[in-house]
Amino acid sequence: MFATNYQDILDRVANFDASEYARSRNFLDGTVSRLSPYISRGVISTKYVLEQLDTRYDRSSIEKFIQELAWRDYWQVCWNELGDAISSDLRYPQTPVSSLKPPLSLIEGNTGINDVDHAIVELYNTGYMHNHMRMYVASLATNFGQRHWLQSARWMYYHLLDGDWASNALSWQWVAGSNSHKKYWFNQENLNKYGLSEQHKTFIDQPYNNFPLNDVPSALVDDISLRLHIELPETTDIIIDSSKPTVVYTTYNLDSRWLTDLDANRVLLLEPSHFDRYPVSPHVLKFILDLTHEIEGIQVAVMEFKQLKELCCPNFDVHYKQHPLSKHFEGIEHSRDWMTSVHTYSKSFSGWWKKARRELGL
Ligand SMILES: Cc1cc2nc3c(=O)[nH]c(=O)nc-3n(C[C@H](O)[C@H](O)[C@H](O)COP(=O)(O)OP(=O)(O)OC[C@H]3O[C@@H](n4cnc5c(N)ncnc54)[C@H](O)[C@@H]3O)c2cc1C
């Protein structure tokens, strides 16, 4: 379902029908691009997608899609500016919170809400979940289930091929009301409209004015202690020719067309300290490793940056791309590709989008 061959990824961009997007994107079987695993992992950029769309569409006819791409850039601007603060309640304390642990039924795909349960199984099988379903799931955990958003967000991130902590944590917080002034609620009528099945008599089959519910629905009462296990590959001996520069790739930068003219050592750096904090499933790790097959001569290094630095000495000449999680890297930092030059933080997307939109000529 998610190819890792570079040409197939470019074909996906070239074949995407953006004209249908605004009308159908909220439907669970609507026309969405499924490009996020590649954008998130830095294989392609939002800028590249926009440039390709420019060859086929007038920007104003696909503004909704461009705005969604802009959400990605905006969350990255937030992460750059706020750093670790995005991992705690950002603007308001989430309330009420009855437990930090996720609801067991959600993790087991057994909530009794058919579309949700199917989507969770699909997440485990494919590493993808539709945006609207992510909102439903986050609302079930945080608002109906009264769970703090963090642990449930970590669970979802673990399974997503497109796992991006900024888009993830800040979207969870948006749903839970800690990064927005109201919580996101949905009901069965809404799910039946946008979903794939027609269901009634579930605990969400109620009018909106019944929300918030007085009690946590029985289906969401039990919780689970998460164990997000990760097994990093064995590192074979890394051979660094210290007479050459070293180009460092990470799980967020797998751009196989970057610095290809440079005669260099190429290393995918998997830092154990990073994965302790942001574990990913075996399926996600395999996806990342498969994407590196497009990078000629790349070696996989399971070590911290400072160990890699020692291997690169005495002629330390290291290149990496800017990312909030690479602040401890040293060497030559290259900027990432963005759609606009609006990299200053705004508290709200609308404030930021106003400036970005102008620059995009919309
Ligand atoms: C609770 C929750 C958790 C999320 N976690 C992640 C995550 O870990 N990683 C991730 O990449 N996205 C996350 N998102 C955002 C969004 O759901 C996905 O980017 C989108 O569903 C990806 O599918 P697509 O490529 O088919 O999107 P499309 O609808 O085709 O959108 C095109 C592109 O725009 C960007 N985009 C679209 N919507 C958003 C958004 N809301 N926020 C940021 N970028 C967006 C993505 O790069 C996407 O590829 C989350 C959203 C929610 C509500």
The ligand as an ORCA input file, in Angstrom:
! r2SCAN-3c Opt
* xyz 0 1
  C      -4.985     13.022     16.370
  C      -4.177     13.283     15.125
  C      -2.879     12.784     15.002
  C      -2.119     13.054     13.868
  N      -0.843     12.556     13.781
  C      -0.086     12.803     12.694
  C       1.243     12.296     12.593
  O       1.787     11.672     13.505
  N       1.917     12.548     11.449
  C       1.367     13.244     10.420
  O       2.025     13.390      9.387
  N       0.141     13.769     10.509
  C      -0.617     13.565     11.601
  N      -1.883     14.066     11.673
  C      -2.370     14.950     10.601
  C      -3.153     14.264      9.469
  O      -4.086     13.373      9.997
  C      -2.252     13.505      8.503
  O      -1.165     14.305      8.083
  C      -3.049     13.090      7.261
  O      -4.166     12.342      7.632
  C      -2.156     12.325      6.357
  O      -2.873     11.692      5.327
  P      -2.763     12.190      3.831
  O      -1.369     12.298      3.377
  O      -3.668     11.287      3.016
  O      -3.376     13.632      3.974
  P      -4.035     14.628      2.962
  O      -5.391     14.947      3.473
  O      -3.930     14.155      1.561
  O      -3.175     15.940      3.160
  C      -2.024     16.237      2.359
  C      -0.845     16.504      3.242
  O      -1.084     17.636      4.048
  C      -0.519     17.456      5.349
  N      -1.607     17.455      6.327
  C      -2.908     17.202      6.113
  N      -3.615     17.362      7.233
  C      -2.729     17.711      8.189
  C      -2.830     18.037      9.574
  N      -4.012     18.032     10.205
  N      -1.711     18.326     10.237
  C      -0.514     18.336      9.603
  N      -0.360     18.067      8.307
  C      -1.449     17.759      7.609
  C       0.188     16.110      5.332
  O       1.527     16.294      5.024
  C      -0.522     15.376      4.217
  O       0.272     14.411      3.612
  C      -2.673     13.827     12.811
  C      -3.976     14.326     12.932
  C      -4.721     14.048     14.068
  C      -6.130     14.589     14.155
*
